[in-house]
Amino acid sequence: MVPGSPFCFLYCTLLNSVNRPRRFISRPLKAVLIDNEPPMIAGLKKMLARFCPQVDILGEAHSVASGLSLIAEKKPELVFLDVEMDDGTGLDLIRQVPAPNFALIFVTAYDDYALEAYKVSAVDYLLKPVDAEDLVQAVFRAKNRFQQWRAQQSLEVLLHNQQTSRSAEKRIVLSDAESMYVITVGEIIRCQAEGSYTRFFLSEGRELLVSRHLKTYETLLADDGFYRVHQTHLVALDQILRLDKQDGGRVIMRDLTELPLAIRRKEGLLKRLGAS
């Protein structure tokens, strides 16, 4: 790892985030409730609204089958899960979720499953009727668990990049308002500044809006075949189709998007493309 490089800076930042005392992430923690008793869900919703306003409830389900569908659709960061339901148990549900990436809190009237719950990495195991103080502490631990997971994911991406020589195979972690995504650099076609945000245009027509300045990604991707052709646009050099001279210069991408080329950046772009 080269001292002073963007990846070195990111590595140190991630290590600090893993080692420093945990804090609540500023935005709400997105949650779903899965319980076969609607009155129980209604009661838990009221308690969360009163004592844990940092939890944003995305939806509810009343069975293992509907719970699996809800998790797949909403991609929650926290799941409140009953143990015994009509079509199976909460443990059955968790074992059917591929690579769970959320914090898990069991809420149940039975204490017989506590050991099994912790074996599937549950953050907490709350007994009904739920005590408000226990609920607050469980949510606190869930936020810390999810924050730690995000930092670990970013660190794993960084370590992967250190072992990868091909730029297109390197990975980058991007977070929008809903989720965190791990993508390869080769999937990025271009990036566009939108105020203090950056919009990523990816392969297969996908887009992500990320709450970081374009300058951040200009620095991060500088050694991976990207060039800032304009104040607003950062492009993958291998996605450029041609350069047109009209209107002071324009960059035509392989997806036929036309972008302005700043006069002061034209010479640098030609050098990067190997043009004379």
N, C-alpha and C positions, 0 to 999 in steps of 0.2 A: 504494500500500500504506500503510495507516494505522499509524503507529508505535504499538507497544503492543498491537496487535490480535493475536488468536490466530494468524492467517495470517502476520503479520509475524514473530512468535516462531518459528513453524514454518519459515519461509523461512530465518531466520538459523541455526537449528539444522541444517537440511539443508546449507547452505553450509559450515558448520563440519565436518560429517561428510564432505563431499566433499574438503575441503582438508587435514584433519588426517591424520597418518600412519595407514595402514590397520592394523587389528587383527583377529584372528580373531573371528568372531561366536561368542557363547558356546555356542549350541546346536550339535548335530552338523550337518554338511553332508550333505544327503540325496543319494545317488548311485546310479547304475545302471551295470552293466558289460555291454558288448555286444561279443562276440568269437565267431567260429565255432569256436574251439578250447576245449572245456571244461577241459582241463588248464591252459590259460593263465589262464582265469578263476579257477580254484581257487588257482593260485599268486598271482595278484594279490590275491585276498581275504586270503590269509595275510599278505602284505606290508602291506596296508592295516591289518589288525588289529594287527599288531606295531608298525608305524612311524607310522601315521596313525589313531589311535583316534577322532579327531574326525570321521571319515567314517562315515556310517551307510548301509550297502548295502541298498537297497530291493528289488533284484531283478536278474536277468540275462537276456540274450537271446543268440541264436546266429546271427542273420541280420538283414538289412536290414528285412524285413517284420516279424519279431517284435520288433525293436528299436524300430520306429516305434510299435507297439502298446504296448510297455512304457513309452516316454516319455509317450505320451498318457495312460496309466493312472496312472503314479506321479508325474508332474510333478516330475522330479528337479531339483536345483540344480547337480548335477555329473554329467557323462556321460563315462565311460571308453569309448573307441570304437576298435575295430580298423579298419584300412583295407580290406583285401581279405577279402571274405566270399563265400560260395557264390552268393548271389543279387544281388551288386552290391558296391559299395564304401561305406565310411563316409561318403565325400563325397556319394554318391548319397542316403544316408539324411538327412544334414543338410539338403540342398537340398529335401527333402520335408517338413521340419518347419516349420509356419507360425509365424513370429515366435519363434524359439528364445529362451528366457529362462533359460538355464542356462550354466554354464561348461563348456568342452569340452576334454578331454585325449585326444589320439590315442595309442594304444599299438599299435605295429606292428613287424613284422620288416623293413619296407621303408622306406628313406629317400627314395624317389623322389617321394613325395607331400607332402613337408614344405612346399613353397611353397604348394601348393593348400590345405593344412590351415590355414596362417596367413591365407590369403585369406578363409576362413570364420570367422575370429576365434577359432581355437583358442588356448587358454591355453598349451598345451605340446604337444610331439611327442616321445614317449618310444619309444626303440627297444628291442625285445626282444633278449636278456633284460633286464628292467627293473632299473636300479640303484636301490638303496634311497634314496640321497641325492637322486638326480634325482626320485624319486617324491615325497619329502617336500617338495622345493622346488616341484614342480608343484602339489601340493595347497595349499600356502601361497598361491601365485599365484591358484589357482582361488577360494579363499576371499575374497581381496581383490577379485577381479574380480566375484564375485557380490555382495559387500557394496556395491561401487561401483555396480553395476547397480540395486540396491534403492534407494540414495540418489538416483540419477538418475531412477528412475521416480517417486519421491515428489516430486522437484523439478518434473518435467514436469506432474504433477497440480496442484501449487501454481500454476504459471504458467498452466495452463488455467483454474483458478478465478479468477485475477486478471482474465482476459479475459471471464469469463462473468457476466452480470448476474442470470440466473435461478438461484435457489437450487437448484431441483430438478435442474439440469444440472451443478452443481458436483460434483467428484469427491473421493473420500476414499480413502486407502490403509489397508487393514485387514490385519493378519497374524495367522493362527492358528498352531497347532503344525505345520501341514503346508505352508502356502503363503501367498503375499501376493496380495491381491485389490484391484483398483481398481473401486470401485462409485460410482454416482451418489448424491447425497444423496436424490434422489427415490425411490430403492429402499428407503430405511430407513423402517420402520413405527414401531418403538420400540426402546429399549435398556433392558436390565435389569442391575442390579448383581448380581454373584455374588462376594462377597468383594472381592478386589483385581482381579477380572476383570470384563469387560462382555460380555454376550451381545447380539448384534445380531439382531433379527428383521426379515427383509427380505421383499420382494415374492416371490410364488410359493412361499411357505412355507420359504424358505431361512433358515438360522441360521449365525452365526459367533460363536465365543468368542474374545475378544481379551484379551491380558494387560495391560490398562490400566484404571485406575479410571474409573467413570462420570463423575466430575467433569471429567475430561479432555475427554470428548465433550460434556458440558453446555456447557463453555466454547467448544469448537470449533464447535458447531452453534447457538449462541445466536442468531445473526443469520439463521438459515436456517429459521425456522419450527418450532423445537423448544422444549419446555418441560418442566421437571422437575416432575412432578405429585406425586411422593413420593420419599422418600430412595432408593428402589430403582428408580424408573421415570422414564425420559426418553422423551417421545413426540413424534411429528410431529403438529402441530396439525391439519393437513389430513386426518389419519387418524382423528380423533375423531368418533364417530357421535353420542354424546349424553353428558350428565352426569346421573347418578341421585343422588337425595338420601339414599337409605337407607344405613344403616351409616356415617353420617358423611360420605358422599359417595363416589361411584365414577365412574370414567371408562370408558365403553364404546367400544372401538375399532371401526373398520369391519369388522375380521375377527372381531368379537364377543368379543374378549378383554376381561375385566373387570379393571380395575386400581384399587387404593385411591387416594383423593385426600386428601392431607394437609390438615388444616384450615387450616394457616398458608399453604398454597399456593393455596387456592381463589380468593381475591380476585385474585391475580396471573394465574391461569389465565383467569378471567372477563374481565379486561382484555385479555389477549392474544387472546381469542376475539371481543372486541368486544361482549360481552354487558353488559346493564345490571343 
